[in-house]
Amino acid sequence: MSNLLTRSISGFVYVSLFLSAILFGEKSYILLITAFSFVCLWEFTKLIQFKSFIPYILLPLAIYYFSAHITENQVLIISLITFLCFVQLMRHLYATKKKYPTSFFGKLDVTIRYIIFPFCFLTLIPFASGSYQYEILICILIFIWVNDSFAFFVGSTIGKNKLFEQVSPKKTTEGFFGGWIFSLIAAYFIFKLHKDSNIQLMDWFLIASLISIFGTIGDLVESKFKRQARIKDSGTIMPGHGGLLDRLDSLYFVAPFIYLYLHYII
């Protein structure tokens, strides 16, 4: 009971802080994401045992450049670089013995492409249409909450087939499809409530699907790093939940996909 209360209080503070920053304005949102990214960077460098000050210098510079000076062509190039890292990390999910990364430059590379660039894309999402639109951020958070909650509920209730047992023994195929289906249901209600002529029902379905699929992959990728490090949680900053990296692994992993869809397709 005490653990449940701790998790509830910790979760409430996290959600309240996130929503307050989003609703207050663009500057508070970018400042919060910058603060979150520093914490996640610290937790991740501990996971891979990377002791270097370089990422902590690159992170604020990258966020500033993304928010103020980046061009369309540069966004596409960095997107490709980030996606290639994601493909490499997805392939690494199947590795049974090989540890990754091991070298200094390998650790620096994955830190930049797996942590720094995705968080930069996360700062861009509300500006995908040219102006700050906080509603899309709230909708994305709803999708992630619905997907995670119903994946857990369905998986713990009727889940029998393991989704990726060697990385995350508790995730099931039934849970994954349960979270996806309920995300699509949430997309339908968001379409009815959020009157934006530029975003059609099919767009919401595709956004929900991107979040369910790549958000789950992002969670598995982070679980792989934790399994390599032989720890349960990435940190202790959120009592009852673990680290901030544990809470944001789905969000920042899916951020480049969502931004590109909002900016170039809608």
LINBELLIN-V419480 format. One line per field, one symbol per residue. ss: DSSP state (A for helix, B for strand, O for the rest). phi: phi as a letter, one per 20 degrees, with the letter a starting at -180 (. if undefined). burial: # if it has 16 or more other C-alpha atoms within 10 Angstrom, else .. A space follows every 10 residues. Layout:
ss = ???
phi = ???
burial = ???
This chain:
ss = OAAAAAAAAA AAAAAAAAAA AAAAOAAAAA AAAAAAAAAA AAAAAAAOOO OOOAAAAAAA AAAAAAAAOO OAAAAAAAAA AAAAAAAAAA AAOOOOOOOO OOOAAAAAAA AAAAAAAAAA AAAAAAAOOO OOOAAAAAAA AAAAAAAAAA AAAAAAAAOO OBBBOOOBBB BBAAAAAAAA AAAAAAAAAA AAAOOOOOOO AAAAAAAAAA AAAAAAAAAA AAAAAAAAAO OOOOOOOBOO OBOAAAAAAA AAAAAAAAAA AAAAAO
phi = .fffffffff ffffffffff ffffqfffff fffffgffff ffffffgeld dbegffefgf fffffffccf dfffffffgf ffffffffff ffgefdcfeb ecefffffff ffeedffgff fffegfdgeo cfcfffffff ffgfffffff ffffffecfc effbffdcfe fcffffffff ffffffffff ffeeecfede gffffffffg fffffffgff ffffffffem cecfacfdgn doefffedgf fffegfffff ffeddf
burial = ......#..# #......#.. ##...#..## .###.##### #####.##.# ....#...## .###.#.... .......##. .##.##..## .##......# #.....##.# ########## ########.. ..##.##### ####.##### #####...#. .##...##.# ########## ####.###.# #......... ..###.#### ########## #########. ..###..#.# ########## ########## ##....
